[in-house]
Amino acid sequence: MSKNLKIVYITSELAPFSKSGGLADVASSLPRQLVREGCDVDIITPFHRDCLLVPHVRFQKIREHIPISLSEGTCIECSFLKTEIKEGKKRGKLTIYFIDNYRLFRSRKWLYSYDDDACRYFFFSMAALRLIKELNLNPDIIHCNDWETGIIPYLLKRKIKLGYPTLFTLHNLAYQGQGILNERKTPRSLRDDGGSKLPKFCHKEKFRLINFTKRAILHADTINTVSERYAKEIVTPDFGEGLERYLKSRKKDLFGIVNGIDNSVYNPKFDDRIYVNFDESSLNKKVKNKLKLQRELGLKIDANIPLIGLTNRLSEQKGFDLLIKIIDKLMKKSLQIVIAGSGEKSYISFFEKKAGKYSRKLSFITPFLSEIEPKVDSASDLYLLPSRFEPCGISPLISLRYGAIPIVRKVGGLSDTIKEFDPKEKTGNGFTFKKYDSLQLLSAIERALTFYKDKKLWQSLVRRAMQQSFSWEIPARKYVMLYKKVIRQAKARGNQESRIRNYELRLGIRRLGS
């Protein structure tokens, strides 16, 4: 192992160059912190359309017309680009490499949701491995993320034997590949066995049935999720999305590390995206953010009324069906709600109608724009996330930075980070409920509203919450420890295989099929 641990980090999205969800933020923040911890990190990501919109970035084309052989008779060319990120004092080195193919990536408006996504990200994975070999990156470990790169551990074990150990991070097990919502919902006769030969690249419909996540689970050296609780949940039928028995079989190689947030980005004292800057010692300025947002959205202007914010994807996963059941009851209480998000049409239609009916108490903003999130967080007193399941749950951690106290279901990563407020012990940073039930959600909201009335107690809670740190420093160190463990184990397996092979050769034992 080199003096500096050398990591190749492969991701389908990377802020600020491309973003669909939280993966882009993690892929941006974690490698930066790893560099501060003394690692050399090479990120590989597609050159998506929005990459061209990022200001003050110089892209250097280092290879072009590189043929990527995908299957017999199918070869597609791409180019390799790179840029280096410079950040003050750092112990390691961070380089970002881009795979550029106009038809498969740069011509597309969206990062996902195309019927050839499986083919696109198989091409990206093959191109990423070609880049590693072509540029002689020679990493100590390859870190893959979510289904889009899940085929890489399989390729390294079965097809392109470069000999690098792999870590596969599950950010959300519900997404397993284009055309597959999850293993359970796929007819048994069409399920990918996880190890058979891949179809020809031109057979798009067959490729859509390949479960990239399943192949990663079966072939990666080690697997981790983005919270300790979620790692325990996904080996059960309730959370395993049909892959629980495969995850259970890899239980000794399955770990959980809670994501962090970048405190330099999410800092109300300096954030130029909010109306008025503030910190825990100037909460009177936080109130000014509420008044300005109320005015902008047409809500009743009232500094004392509790404002609940919710900025997230509009999906069943995020618990919107619970909120729908109690929305009319909530509108009878002294409170306001601001919802900002994009997603399922049924939710959009419902909340548009309710916002029209309760225009002075409920505001609904869609499509979701990233610049509205800090405005809502800085203006809100409470933040709502009643998820059905939640691998990590970054948005409540961000809301805490802006003094918005979370109300969450005790599930997944939210169980690890958000603890019930105890006024006597002066512990906890939010309000929680256990069962996925609308009345339990309503009870948690009512508890929060009761404590909100005690201004002295509430300000004490907000100050303590804002002082909490969920930075990447500790998670990054845990990743470094995990990388080293994976590398040690891979070397031990390699040494053992070498000893067995030498013994076979001495005895003249032939391996059938070799």
Secondary structure, DSSP 8 states (H G I E B T S, - for coil): --SS-EEEEE-S--TTT--SSHHHHHHHHHHHHHHHTT-EEEEEEE--GGGGG-TT---EEEEEEEEEEEETTEEEEEEEEEEE---SS-SS-EEEEEEE-IIIIIT-SSSS--TTHHHHHHHHHHHHHHHHHHTT---SEEEEETGGGTHHHHHHHHT------EEEEES-TT--STT-S-GGGS-GGG---SSS----TT-HHHHTT--HHHHHHHH-SEEEESSHHHHHHTTSTTTSTT-HHHHHHTGGGEEE------TTTS-TTT-TTSSS---TT-HHHHHHHHHHHHHHHT----SSS-EEEEES-BSGGGTHHHHHHHHHHHHTSS-EEEEE--B-HHHHHHHHHHHHHTTTTEEEE-S--TTHHHHHHHH-SEEEE--S--S--HHHHHHHHTT-EEEEES-HHHHHH--B-BTTTTB-SBEEE-SS-HHHHHHHHHHHHHHHT-HHHHHHHHHHHHH----SHHHHHHHHHHHHHHHHHHHHHHHHHHHHHHHHHHHT---TT-
